[in-house]
Structure formats: structure tokens, C-alpha cells
Amino acid sequence: MVIFPPPGTRVVVRYLLPTGQATDALGVLVSADETTLVVDGKRGLETVAVDTVIAAKPVPPPPASRPRRL
């Protein structure tokens, strides 16, 4: 059983696709219940079935943007 951080935490969630390959969802955990996680990341809202989750952990905020070169 994987224990998930509270909603509002930036997380990375590794889960299995139907093909058996693993992929990651990176972003803010919007919600978590017994069956589903919702992560808001660069790809939009990702809904992940809890029974496909391999690992999940909190991660630090993204690095600050660099100034543009002129």
C-alpha cells in the first residue's frame, strides 16, 4: 500500500499503463481517495487509478525561470 501526501503537495506518481509500461505524473496532487488520484501538471489534469500506482512521493517546487536572453 502506498501512502499519498496531502492534496496541495507537489508530487511525482509512477504508475503502470495498460501496456505494462511505467510512466510518471508530475504536478500538484489535487485529490486522492481509495480508488483515484488526480494530479495537475503540465499535461493538464491526470487521473490515475490507485491500483496502478507503483510509487508516489513529494518533490520540491520547480526551479525558477531563467531570464530570456536578448
C-alpha positions in Angstrom: 0.0 0.0 0.0 1.3 3.4 -1.0 0.6 6.4 1.4 0.0 9.6 -0.5 0.9 13.1 0.6 -1.9 15.5 1.3 -3.7 17.4 -1.5 -1.9 20.6 -2.5 1.5 18.9 -2.3 3.7 18.8 -5.5 4.3 15.1 -6.2 5.6 12.6 -8.7 3.5 9.5 -9.1 4.8 6.5 -11.0 2.1 4.2 -12.4 1.6 1.4 -14.9 -0.1 2.0 -18.3 -2.4 -0.7 -19.7 0.6 -1.8 -21.9 2.6 -2.7 -18.7 5.0 0.3 -19.2 5.5 2.7 -16.3 5.1 6.4 -16.6 5.1 9.4 -14.3 2.6 12.1 -13.4 4.3 15.2 -12.0 2.4 18.1 -10.5 0.2 19.2 -7.7 -1.9 16.5 -6.1 -5.5 17.8 -6.4 -7.3 14.9 -4.7 -6.7 11.3 -3.5 -9.2 8.7 -2.4 -9.3 4.9 -2.2 -9.5 4.4 -6.0 -8.2 7.5 -7.7 -5.5 10.2 -7.7 -5.8 13.5 -9.6 -2.5 15.3 -10.4 -2.5 18.7 -12.0 0.7 19.1 -14.1 2.0 20.4 -17.5 -0.2 17.8 -19.3 -3.3 19.0 -17.5 -5.3 17.0 -15.0 -4.2 13.4 -14.9 -6.4 10.8 -13.3 -4.6 7.8 -12.0 -6.1 4.6 -10.7 -4.6 3.8 -7.2 -4.2 0.1 -8.1 -1.8 1.0 -10.9 0.5 3.2 -8.7 4.0 1.8 -8.1 5.4 4.7 -6.1 4.5 8.3 -5.1 6.5 10.9 -3.3 6.5 14.7 -2.6 9.0 16.7 -4.7 10.4 20.2 -4.3 9.0 23.2 -6.3 10.2 23.6 -9.9 13.3 25.8 -10.4 12.8 29.5 -11.0 12.5 30.6 -14.7 15.7 31.9 -16.2 15.6 35.4 -17.7 15.4 35.5 -21.5 18.5 36.4 -23.5 18.3 39.3 -25.8 
